[in-house]
Amino acid sequence: MQLVQGRTEGVALSTDKRSVRTRHALGTALTKEIDATGDLSQVTVTAVTERAGVTRRTFYSHFRDIPDLVRQTEDEMLDSLRAPLAKLTEVHLDDLRRAIERHEPCPGSEDLLASVKRRGAYLRPLLGNGGDPAFAERLKLMVREVVLDRALDGIDLRAIGSFFDYYLTYAISAEVGVLVRWLDGGMRESVRDMARIMTALMFVRPGDLYDNPIDLDIPSFVLEVMFSEEDSDD
């Protein structure tokens, strides 16, 4: 946030803090109004300002309209999750393997979920049924942007192509879906328990929960699919 030039440092800092408090109050009011109405499209500037205890003039000094408030609030949420997500992507497969052997969550997953929980009051209404339908897609795109380079590092080159693209899409969509479910459920599970659940979910195969696992030779299966695609293009 850019400070106003020509003021003393103390006054500028005070103004900045006041601005931060105002924006926080408006963001909080937004999410509470989504809960109250059950529909983001029904949220009005009047309702938000009354709930936040500020004037409409104050609102318009920070945001153009409700969609602008929503967009900036979502931007702040996405930016706040980038660092813990990037840290999670740095985990080596050997570290993950050792954690699983000890029945522990993937290293870094607890930090990410703790960050999600701290922002749950914002994320749950915005990602829920009455919130912004586009927010979940924005979250998925951010995750893809952060993890893509790391996901490609050291990968079997035979997996490059449509299979890898679909796999990454599937994995990200599944993880985001589980997060939304956790938020909708009031985050009843602790951060550590949820991190362990999400770690385990990455490895569930069809039949595992029925004591009848199905093994699949992924490399050979994918190669056959990819060669079939090439043949069909000829």
Secondary structure, 3 states (H helix, E strand, C coil): CCCCCCCCHHHHHHHHHHHHHHHHHHHHHHHHHHHHHCCHHHCCHHHHHHHHCCCHHHHHCCCCCHHHHHHHHHHHHHHHHHHHHHHHHCCCHHHHHHHHHCCCCCCCHHHHHHHHHHCHHHHHHHHCCCCCHHHHHHHHHHHHHHHHHHHHCCCCHHHCCHHHHHHHHHHHHHHHHHHHHHHHCCCCCCHHHHHHHHHHHCCCCCCHHHCCCCCCCHHHHHHHHHHHHHHHHC
